[in-house]
Amino acid sequence: MTAPAYMQEPWFALLRQQCDRLSQTAIARELGVSTAAINQVLRGGGLYGSGQASTALIADRVTHTFGRYVCPYLTEEAGGAEVWISAEQCRAYAHRSAPVGQPIAMRHWQACRQCPHAAASAPPQPKPVRHRAPKTKPTDHPETRDAD
């Protein structure tokens, strides 16, 4: 059986590198996906391996969580020469509080508000905890018994 084509893509190599230093559970938590999805993608199994499920979401999240990409603001500031930054640097610029009193930093921060990477590079939001209704045992009420 041949390996799925996505296993040759750069994002997959980046995912593998992260697996060398973190558990699949920790990676899944950071990416906001299930551990089972990460495991299937890494093994080339399940619907991902058969090509019935797309790896586009996971690829995008891996790139924007662990990868590097071109910063539109810094590229413009550099006169059009592409400036690559890490996902961590992007998060540090885009998702901090407004740098009041620092005009250059404020322009960068404002540019981040319009950036196509801003939403994807946002820190993962914890999923809300949904509490289940407690299980109740049937009670034996005297009112419900047949009167003999």
Buried (B, 14 or more C-beta within 10 A) or exposed (E): EEEBEBBEBEBBEBBEEBBEEBEBEBBBBBBBBEBEBBBBBBEBEBEBBEEEBEBEEBBBBBBBBBBBBEBBBBBEBEEEEEBEBBBEBBBEBBEEEEBEEEEEBEEBBEBBEEBEBBEBBBEEEEEEEEEEEEEEEEEEEEEEEEEE
